[in-house]
Amino acid sequence: MTRKASAIVLITGTLLGVTGCPQYHDSSVPNEIARLSDPASGADYLLYVPSTYDKGEQWPLIILCHGTRPWDTARRQIRDWVQLSEEHGFIVAAPYLRGTSAVPMPAIAKQMKKQREDERRILGVVRHVRAGHNISSDRIFLTGWSAGSFAVLHTGLANPTVFRAIAVQQGNFKAAYFADVKDRIDSHQPVGVIHGSMDLLTGRDAKVCIDWLEKNNVNLHRLRVFGGHRSHPVPVLTFFENVVEREPWLHIRTLGVEDGDDMTARFKIRSSFKPEQYEWDFGDGEDSPAAEPIHRYEHPGEYVVTLTVVAPGGKRMSRSTLFRVPHFEAITPKRSSWNDG
């Protein structure tokens, strides 16, 4: 082979390695960890699918947010989780993010812009993984360590219909970074905050974060652990498993109708259980017992739509959301509520 031909082969191989889907192996698990790219958002991410994956069943998905590089990376995050993924049966993905650095603490406007970009990346990764795998829509979770908390709190709190629960692991925090998501908080979404007994780096931030979440009516779970500043995948996984077991998931959805009447909508739900009974209150004096009712409003305005369901076992639960008509824009899920009857 000539030097020219050798150079062509070398360059071609390099290009294939960059543009393809390179993989690497972790000795603790049987499958490869793949590096993929979401074409819609342009986000690269790492993905691990357990060897027991069966496309005939729905699988949980956990998204990992890395902290400040070079001390933390997407690769380090996923290596902390692949063995648990293999043992407990869930898919795990770690996107490469831009707004997860706390050295130094970024300016507010710059950081909020990066968090919105990371939100686009994370949601793009969720869509991309779901397109290629059978993912359970009511078992998608988000977590991150250290400065990864910026992405977890911004994206997680802003998208409670996507993420069943979120968890911050000894995270950095600054309230000003989250001014644009306060009105999107769903008071039912479980939020776990892990703080260490000897965490000298972010221990104070954890306390400030907990205070802020409590003031904003978040469904807060404080998870105290022993030791210094490090990631905690096992307590987070246990938290997510407890959420699935103990806290039902229910969200109201609206869809347009075929004739395009923007004063009429079809109401549906996304839930972790099948209700035995439905009671819809459309906020204009009208109601319906249908599972997926179609309702037309006579006048534009803002309406609180409330759904009361009877879950298996006879437990009654209510869910309320404020909508603006026409177009049925959900103004904020903060008005949602759960009532045991």
BATI-326051 format. One record per residue (C-alpha): chain; residue in one letter; x, y, z. Coordinates in steps of 0.5 Angstrom, whole numbers, plus 2048, in hexadecimal, padded with zeros to 3 digits. Example, Ala and Ser with C-alpha at 12.3 -4.5 7.8 and 13.67 -1.06 7.14 Angstrom:
residues 2
+----+----+-----+-----+-----+
! ch ! aa !  c1 !  c2 !  c3 !
+----+----+-----+-----+-----+
!  A !  a ! 819 ! 7F7 ! 810 !
!  A !  s ! 81B ! 7FE ! 80E !
+----+----+-----+-----+-----+
END
This chain:
residues 341
+----+----+-----+-----+-----+
! ch ! aa !  c1 !  c2 !  c3 !
+----+----+-----+-----+-----+
!  A !  m ! 800 ! 800 ! 800 !
!  A !  t ! 803 ! 807 ! 7FE !
!  A !  r ! 804 ! 80D ! 803 !
!  A !  k ! 7FE ! 810 ! 800 !
!  A !  a ! 7F9 ! 80A ! 800 !
!  A !  s ! 7FB ! 809 ! 807 !
!  A !  a ! 7FA ! 811 ! 809 !
!  A !  i ! 7F3 ! 810 ! 805 !
!  A !  v ! 7F1 ! 80A ! 809 !
!  A !  l ! 7F3 ! 80D ! 810 !
!  A !  i ! 7EF ! 814 ! 80E !
!  A !  t ! 7E9 ! 80F ! 80C !
!  A !  g ! 7E9 ! 80B ! 813 !
!  A !  t ! 7EA ! 812 ! 817 !
!  A !  l ! 7E4 ! 815 ! 813 !
!  A !  l ! 7E0 ! 80E ! 815 !
!  A !  g ! 7E1 ! 80F ! 81C !
!  A !  v ! 7DF ! 816 ! 81C !
!  A !  t ! 7D9 ! 815 ! 819 !
!  A !  g ! 7D6 ! 80E ! 81A !
!  A !  c ! 7D4 ! 80C ! 821 !
!  A !  p ! 7DA ! 80A ! 825 !
!  A !  q ! 7DA ! 805 ! 82B !
!  A !  y ! 7DE ! 803 ! 831 !
!  A !  h ! 7DD ! 7FE ! 836 !
!  A !  d ! 7DD ! 7FE ! 83D !
!  A !  s ! 7DF ! 7F7 ! 840 !
!  A !  s ! 7DA ! 7F7 ! 846 !
!  A !  v ! 7D4 ! 7F6 ! 840 !
!  A !  p ! 7D3 ! 7F2 ! 83A !
!  A !  n ! 7D1 ! 7F7 ! 835 !
!  A !  e ! 7D5 ! 7FD ! 832 !
!  A !  i ! 7D4 ! 804 ! 834 !
!  A !  a ! 7D2 ! 808 ! 82D !
!  A !  r ! 7D3 ! 80F ! 82B !
!  A !  l ! 7CD ! 812 ! 827 !
!  A !  s ! 7CB ! 818 ! 825 !
!  A !  d ! 7C4 ! 81B ! 824 !
!  A !  p ! 7C3 ! 81E ! 81D !
!  A !  a ! 7BD ! 823 ! 820 !
!  A !  s ! 7C1 ! 826 ! 825 !
!  A !  g ! 7C8 ! 825 ! 823 !
!  A !  a ! 7C9 ! 822 ! 82A !
!  A !  d ! 7CE ! 81C ! 82B !
!  A !  y ! 7CD ! 817 ! 831 !
!  A !  l ! 7CF ! 811 ! 833 !
!  A !  l ! 7CA ! 80B ! 834 !
!  A !  y ! 7CA ! 804 ! 838 !
!  A !  v ! 7C5 ! 7FF ! 836 !
!  A !  p ! 7C5 ! 7F9 ! 83B !
!  A !  s ! 7C6 ! 7F2 ! 838 !
!  A !  t ! 7BF ! 7F0 ! 83A !
!  A !  y ! 7BC ! 7F5 ! 836 !
!  A !  d ! 7B6 ! 7F3 ! 833 !
!  A !  k ! 7B2 ! 7F7 ! 82E !
!  A !  g ! 7AC ! 7F4 ! 82F !
!  A !  e ! 7AB ! 7F7 ! 836 !
!  A !  q ! 7AC ! 7FE ! 838 !
!  A !  w ! 7B2 ! 800 ! 83C !
!  A !  p ! 7B4 ! 806 ! 841 !
!  A !  l ! 7B9 ! 80B ! 83E !
!  A !  i ! 7BD ! 810 ! 843 !
!  A !  i ! 7C1 ! 816 ! 840 !
!  A !  l ! 7C7 ! 818 ! 843 !
!  A !  c ! 7CA ! 81F ! 844 !
!  A !  h ! 7D1 ! 81F ! 845 !
!  A !  g ! 7D5 ! 825 ! 849 !
!  A !  t ! 7DB ! 82A ! 848 !
!  A !  r ! 7E0 ! 827 ! 843 !
!  A !  p ! 7E5 ! 824 ! 843 !
!  A !  w ! 7E3 ! 822 ! 84A !
!  A !  d ! 7DD ! 81F ! 848 !
!  A !  t ! 7DB ! 81D ! 841 !
!  A !  a ! 7D5 ! 819 ! 83D !
!  A !  r ! 7DA ! 813 ! 83D !
!  A !  r ! 7DB ! 813 ! 844 !
!  A !  q ! 7D4 ! 814 ! 846 !
!  A !  i ! 7D1 ! 80E ! 842 !
!  A !  r ! 7D7 ! 809 ! 844 !
!  A !  d ! 7D4 ! 80B ! 84B !
!  A !  w ! 7CD ! 808 ! 849 !
!  A !  v ! 7CE ! 802 ! 844 !
!  A !  q ! 7CF ! 7FD ! 849 !
!  A !  l ! 7C9 ! 7FF ! 84C !
!  A !  s ! 7C5 ! 7FF ! 846 !
!  A !  e ! 7C7 ! 7F8 ! 844 !
!  A !  e ! 7C5 ! 7F6 ! 84B !
!  A !  h ! 7BF ! 7F9 ! 84C !
!  A !  g ! 7BC ! 7FA ! 845 !
!  A !  f ! 7BC ! 801 ! 842 !
!  A !  i ! 7BF ! 805 ! 83C !
!  A !  v ! 7C4 ! 80A ! 83E !
!  A !  a ! 7C6 ! 810 ! 83A !
!  A !  a ! 7CB ! 816 ! 83B !
!  A !  p ! 7CB ! 81C ! 836 !
!  A !  y ! 7D1 ! 821 ! 835 !
!  A !  l ! 7CF ! 827 ! 838 !
!  A !  r ! 7D1 ! 82F ! 838 !
!  A !  g ! 7CE ! 832 ! 83F !
!  A !  t ! 7D1 ! 82D ! 844 !
!  A !  s ! 7D7 ! 831 ! 846 !
!  A !  a ! 7D7 ! 834 ! 84D !
!  A !  v ! 7DF ! 837 ! 84C !
!  A !  p ! 7DE ! 83C ! 84D !
!  A !  m ! 7D7 ! 83D ! 84E !
!  A !  p ! 7D4 ! 840 ! 847 !
!  A !  a ! 7D0 ! 847 ! 846 !
!  A !  i ! 7C9 ! 846 ! 847 !
!  A !  a ! 7C7 ! 848 ! 840 !
!  A !  k ! 7CC ! 844 ! 83D !
!  A !  q ! 7CA ! 83E ! 841 !
!  A !  m ! 7C3 ! 83E ! 840 !
!  A !  k ! 7C4 ! 83E ! 838 !
!  A !  k ! 7C9 ! 838 ! 839 !
!  A !  q ! 7C3 ! 834 ! 83D !
!  A !  r ! 7BE ! 835 ! 838 !
!  A !  e ! 7C3 ! 832 ! 833 !
!  A !  d ! 7C4 ! 82C ! 837 !
!  A !  e ! 7BD ! 82C ! 838 !
!  A !  r ! 7BC ! 82B ! 831 !
!  A !  r ! 7C2 ! 826 ! 831 !
!  A !  i ! 7BF ! 822 ! 836 !
!  A !  l ! 7B8 ! 822 ! 833 !
!  A !  g ! 7BB ! 820 ! 82C !
!  A !  v ! 7BF ! 81A ! 830 !
!  A !  v ! 7B8 ! 817 ! 833 !
!  A !  r ! 7B5 ! 818 ! 82C !
!  A !  h ! 7BA ! 814 ! 828 !
!  A !  v ! 7BB ! 80F ! 82D !
!  A !  r ! 7B3 ! 80E ! 82D !
!  A !  a ! 7B4 ! 80D ! 826 !
!  A !  g ! 7B8 ! 807 ! 826 !
!  A !  h ! 7B6 ! 804 ! 82C !
!  A !  n ! 7B0 ! 802 ! 830 !
!  A !  i ! 7B0 ! 807 ! 836 !
!  A !  s ! 7AA ! 808 ! 83B !
!  A !  s ! 7A7 ! 80F ! 83B !
!  A !  d ! 7A6 ! 80F ! 842 !
!  A !  r ! 7AD ! 80C ! 844 !
!  A !  i ! 7B2 ! 812 ! 841 !
!  A !  f ! 7B6 ! 815 ! 847 !
!  A !  l ! 7BC ! 81A ! 847 !
!  A !  t ! 7C1 ! 81B ! 84C !
!  A !  g ! 7C8 ! 81E ! 84C !
!  A !  w ! 7CE ! 81F ! 851 !
!  A !  s ! 7D1 ! 826 ! 853 !
!  A !  a ! 7D1 ! 82B ! 84E !
!  A !  g ! 7CC ! 826 ! 84A !
!  A !  s ! 7C7 ! 829 ! 84E !
!  A !  f ! 7C6 ! 82F ! 84A !
!  A !  a ! 7C4 ! 82B ! 844 !
!  A !  v ! 7C0 ! 826 ! 849 !
!  A !  l ! 7BC ! 82B ! 84C !
!  A !  h ! 7BB ! 830 ! 846 !
!  A !  t ! 7B8 ! 82A ! 841 !
!  A !  g ! 7B5 ! 826 ! 846 !
!  A !  l ! 7B1 ! 82B ! 84A !
!  A !  a ! 7AF ! 82E ! 843 !
!  A !  n ! 7AD ! 827 ! 840 !
!  A !  p ! 7A9 ! 824 ! 845 !
!  A !  t ! 7A5 ! 820 ! 840 !
!  A !  v ! 7AB ! 81D ! 83E !
!  A !  f ! 7AF ! 81B ! 844 !
!  A !  r ! 7AB ! 817 ! 849 !
!  A !  a ! 7B0 ! 819 ! 84E !
!  A !  i ! 7B7 ! 81D ! 84F !
!  A !  a ! 7BD ! 81D ! 854 !
!  A !  v ! 7C2 ! 821 ! 855 !
!  A !  q ! 7C9 ! 81E ! 858 !
!  A !  q ! 7CD ! 823 ! 85C !
!  A !  g ! 7CB ! 828 ! 857 !
!  A !  n ! 7CE ! 830 ! 856 !
!  A !  f ! 7C8 ! 834 ! 857 !
!  A !  k ! 7C6 ! 83C ! 856 !
!  A !  a ! 7BF ! 83E ! 856 !
!  A !  a ! 7C0 ! 843 ! 850 !
!  A !  y ! 7C1 ! 83E ! 84B !
!  A !  f ! 7BA ! 83B ! 84C !
!  A !  a ! 7B6 ! 841 ! 84B !
!  A !  d ! 7B3 ! 83F ! 845 !
!  A !  v ! 7B1 ! 838 ! 847 !
!  A !  k ! 7AD ! 83A ! 84E !
!  A !  d ! 7A6 ! 83B ! 84A !
!  A !  r ! 7A7 ! 834 ! 847 !
!  A !  i ! 7A8 ! 830 ! 84D !
!  A !  d ! 7A3 ! 82A ! 84F !
!  A !  s ! 7A2 ! 82A ! 856 !
!  A !  h ! 7A1 ! 822 ! 855 !
!  A !  q ! 7A8 ! 821 ! 852 !
!  A !  p ! 7AC ! 81D ! 857 !
!  A !  v ! 7B3 ! 821 ! 857 !
!  A !  g ! 7B8 ! 81D ! 85B !
!  A !  v ! 7BE ! 821 ! 85E !
!  A !  i ! 7C4 ! 81D ! 861 !
!  A !  h ! 7C9 ! 821 ! 865 !
!  A !  g ! 7CF ! 81E ! 869 !
!  A !  s ! 7D1 ! 81F ! 870 !
!  A !  m ! 7D8 ! 821 ! 86F !
!  A !  d ! 7D7 ! 824 ! 868 !
!  A !  l ! 7DC ! 82A ! 868 !
!  A !  l ! 7DB ! 82C ! 861 !
!  A !  t ! 7D3 ! 82D ! 860 !
!  A !  g ! 7D0 ! 82B ! 867 !
!  A !  r ! 7CE ! 833 ! 868 !
!  A !  d ! 7CB ! 833 ! 861 !
!  A !  a ! 7C7 ! 82D ! 862 !
!  A !  k ! 7C4 ! 830 ! 868 !
!  A !  v ! 7C2 ! 836 ! 864 !
!  A !  c ! 7BF ! 832 ! 85F !
!  A !  i ! 7BB ! 82E ! 864 !
!  A !  d ! 7B8 ! 835 ! 866 !
!  A !  w ! 7B7 ! 837 ! 85F !
!  A !  l ! 7B3 ! 831 ! 85D !
!  A !  e ! 7AF ! 831 ! 864 !
!  A !  k ! 7AD ! 838 ! 862 !
!  A !  n ! 7AB ! 836 ! 85B !
!  A !  n ! 7A6 ! 831 ! 85E !
!  A !  v ! 7AA ! 82B ! 85B !
!  A !  n ! 7A9 ! 824 ! 85D !
!  A !  l ! 7B0 ! 824 ! 860 !
!  A !  h ! 7B3 ! 81D ! 863 !
!  A !  r ! 7BA ! 81F ! 867 !
!  A !  l ! 7BF ! 819 ! 866 !
!  A !  r ! 7C4 ! 81A ! 86B !
!  A !  v ! 7CA ! 816 ! 86A !
!  A !  f ! 7D1 ! 815 ! 86E !
!  A !  g ! 7D8 ! 817 ! 86B !
!  A !  g ! 7DA ! 81D ! 867 !
!  A !  h ! 7D9 ! 81F ! 860 !
!  A !  r ! 7D8 ! 81A ! 85B !
!  A !  s ! 7D2 ! 817 ! 857 !
!  A !  h ! 7CD ! 812 ! 85A !
!  A !  p ! 7CA ! 80D ! 854 !
!  A !  v ! 7C7 ! 808 ! 859 !
!  A !  p ! 7C3 ! 80D ! 85E !
!  A !  v ! 7C0 ! 810 ! 857 !
!  A !  l ! 7BE ! 80A ! 854 !
!  A !  t ! 7BB ! 808 ! 85B !
!  A !  f ! 7B7 ! 80F ! 85B !
!  A !  f ! 7B5 ! 80E ! 854 !
!  A !  e ! 7B2 ! 806 ! 855 !
!  A !  n ! 7AF ! 809 ! 85B !
!  A !  v ! 7AB ! 80E ! 857 !
!  A !  v ! 7A9 ! 809 ! 852 !
!  A !  e ! 7A6 ! 805 ! 858 !
!  A !  r ! 7A3 ! 80A ! 85C !
!  A !  e ! 7A1 ! 810 ! 858 !
!  A !  p ! 79C ! 810 ! 852 !
!  A !  w ! 79E ! 814 ! 84C !
!  A !  l ! 798 ! 818 ! 848 !
!  A !  h ! 798 ! 81D ! 843 !
!  A !  i ! 793 ! 821 ! 83F !
!  A !  r ! 794 ! 821 ! 838 !
!  A !  t ! 790 ! 825 ! 832 !
!  A !  l ! 790 ! 824 ! 82B !
!  A !  g ! 78D ! 828 ! 825 !
!  A !  v ! 787 ! 825 ! 821 !
!  A !  e ! 786 ! 823 ! 81A !
!  A !  d ! 782 ! 829 ! 818 !
!  A !  g ! 787 ! 82E ! 81B !
!  A !  d ! 783 ! 832 ! 820 !
!  A !  d ! 787 ! 835 ! 824 !
!  A !  m ! 782 ! 836 ! 82A !
!  A !  t ! 781 ! 82E ! 82A !
!  A !  a ! 786 ! 829 ! 82D !
!  A !  r ! 786 ! 822 ! 82E !
!  A !  f ! 789 ! 820 ! 835 !
!  A !  k ! 78D ! 81A ! 837 !
!  A !  i ! 791 ! 818 ! 83D !
!  A !  r ! 798 ! 815 ! 83D !
!  A !  s ! 799 ! 811 ! 844 !
!  A !  s ! 79C ! 80B ! 847 !
!  A !  f ! 796 ! 807 ! 848 !
!  A !  k ! 78F ! 806 ! 845 !
!  A !  p ! 789 ! 80A ! 849 !
!  A !  e ! 783 ! 807 ! 84A !
!  A !  q ! 77F ! 80D ! 84A !
!  A !  y ! 780 ! 814 ! 847 !
!  A !  e ! 77D ! 81B ! 849 !
!  A !  w ! 77E ! 821 ! 845 !
!  A !  d ! 77D ! 828 ! 847 !
!  A !  f ! 77E ! 82C ! 841 !
!  A !  g ! 77E ! 833 ! 845 !
!  A !  d ! 778 ! 836 ! 841 !
!  A !  g ! 773 ! 832 ! 845 !
!  A !  e ! 773 ! 82C ! 840 !
!  A !  d ! 775 ! 825 ! 842 !
!  A !  s ! 776 ! 81E ! 83F !
!  A !  p ! 777 ! 817 ! 842 !
!  A !  a ! 77B ! 815 ! 83B !
!  A !  a ! 782 ! 812 ! 83B !
!  A !  e ! 784 ! 817 ! 835 !
!  A !  p ! 77E ! 81C ! 835 !
!  A !  i ! 77E ! 821 ! 82F !
!  A !  h ! 77C ! 828 ! 832 !
!  A !  r ! 77A ! 82F ! 82F !
!  A !  y ! 77B ! 836 ! 832 !
!  A !  e ! 776 ! 83B ! 830 !
!  A !  h ! 77B ! 841 ! 832 !
!  A !  p ! 782 ! 842 ! 832 !
!  A !  g ! 785 ! 843 ! 839 !
!  A !  e ! 789 ! 83F ! 83F !
!  A !  y ! 786 ! 838 ! 841 !
!  A !  v ! 788 ! 834 ! 847 !
!  A !  v ! 787 ! 82D ! 844 !
!  A !  t ! 786 ! 828 ! 84A !
!  A !  l ! 787 ! 820 ! 849 !
!  A !  t ! 785 ! 81C ! 84F !
!  A !  v ! 786 ! 814 ! 84E !
!  A !  v ! 785 ! 80E ! 852 !
!  A !  a ! 78B ! 80A ! 852 !
!  A !  p ! 78B ! 802 ! 853 !
!  A !  g ! 78A ! 801 ! 85A !
!  A !  g ! 784 ! 807 ! 85B !
!  A !  k ! 789 ! 80C ! 85C !
!  A !  r ! 787 ! 813 ! 859 !
!  A !  m ! 78C ! 818 ! 856 !
!  A !  s ! 78B ! 81F ! 853 !
!  A !  r ! 78F ! 822 ! 84E !
!  A !  s ! 78E ! 82A ! 84C !
!  A !  t ! 792 ! 82E ! 847 !
!  A !  l ! 790 ! 835 ! 844 !
!  A !  f ! 78F ! 836 ! 83D !
!  A !  r ! 78F ! 83C ! 838 !
!  A !  v ! 789 ! 83B ! 833 !
!  A !  p ! 78A ! 83B ! 82D !
!  A !  h ! 790 ! 837 ! 82B !
!  A !  f ! 78F ! 833 ! 832 !
!  A !  e ! 796 ! 836 ! 834 !
!  A !  a ! 798 ! 833 ! 83B !
!  A !  i ! 79A ! 839 ! 83F !
!  A !  t ! 79D ! 836 ! 845 !
!  A !  p ! 79D ! 82F ! 848 !
!  A !  k ! 79E ! 832 ! 84F !
!  A !  r ! 796 ! 832 ! 850 !
!  A !  s ! 796 ! 82B ! 850 !
!  A !  s ! 794 ! 827 ! 856 !
!  A !  w ! 793 ! 820 ! 859 !
!  A !  n ! 78D ! 81F ! 85E !
!  A !  d ! 78C ! 818 ! 861 !
!  A !  g ! 785 ! 817 ! 863 !
+----+----+-----+-----+-----+
END
